[in-house]
Amino acid sequence: MELRQLQTFMAITQTGSFSKAAQSLGYSQSAVTVQIRLLEQELDARLFDRMGKSVALTSQGREFERYAADIIQEMNRAKNFNRKRDELSSPLSIGTLESLCFSKLPPILNHFRQEHPRVSIRIITGSPKELIGQMEANRLDLIYILDRQRYNENWNKVMEVEEPIVFVSSASSPLAGRKGMEAEELLEHPFFLTEKDENYRRELDSSLETKGRMLTPALEISNTEFIIRMVRENRGISYLPLFAVREWVEQGELAILDVPELKRTLYRQIFYHRNKWLSPEMEEFIRTAEYDIV
């Protein structure tokens, strides 16, 4: 059994195609076919069901996939065991939410860049659903999202941090400082919210729905920074992660509203695909992010 056969096998599982795997590895399609045939002969197992131009893992293939991924990961670790951190230079592609990009990533990236200036980092923002799709298509190395607790047998979760979601207004709002408010009181005021069906907005809509109420915001926009600016100017209320507004609360410009019946929590989570080799650059980014968990 050769390492290149395992790499070819994993490339097919990720692309879903012999021809796409050949293209990504720089092989001819016939070479890929031969490698898989020899691997199947050695294992005495059929790894793929071939249906026209598409392929799918058999039950034996799915079982073998776990072993192949582990072997490749250990081989890569062995090759890189003596690499020094200050020599890291491979690029990183990271997917995240706009709110995290605005509030949590800057100190992480600053610290990472100080230690590893040769690593080029590409940041892609999107919804959790969009980012997960890109991770599964191997277009992102890591995703850093805020959502309900997520689990999938194809993902490795390497960080999870609980994060309160809060109602927030200007500190000069008449609502600031009041205790034990009910949702009904808030709905009389204009809301500035992220787009419908996206993580914490979805949580708010779901909570109101259980009470037979629906919220029509004054403004919907994906830009968290713009929402915070509007609320600071006392234009209305928003519903945002605590980490996104903590700075302005501490400076006395924003106030967290006390609405006990609608307290909710989501989780900051970092994932990479189980079939993805955990590179030294990825490991270092994860370490840096875990250091900045507050």
SULKA-V353773 format. One record per helix or strand of 2 or more residues. SS is the DSSP state (H for helix, E for strand). FROM is the first residue (numbers start at 0). TO is the last residue. If there is no record, write none. Layout:
ss->SS from->FROM to->TO
ss->SS from->FROM to->TO
This chain:
ss->H from->2 to->14
ss->H from->17 to->24
ss->H from->28 to->42
ss->E from->47 to->50
ss->E from->53 to->56
ss->H from->58 to->78
ss->H from->84 to->86
ss->E from->91 to->95
ss->H from->97 to->102
ss->H from->104 to->114
ss->E from->120 to->124
ss->H from->127 to->135
ss->E from->141 to->146
ss->E from->154 to->169
ss->H from->182 to->185
ss->E from->190 to->192
ss->H from->198 to->209
ss->E from->218 to->219
ss->H from->223 to->231
ss->E from->236 to->240
ss->H from->241 to->249
ss->E from->253 to->255
ss->H from->259 to->261
ss->E from->263 to->272
ss->H from->279 to->290
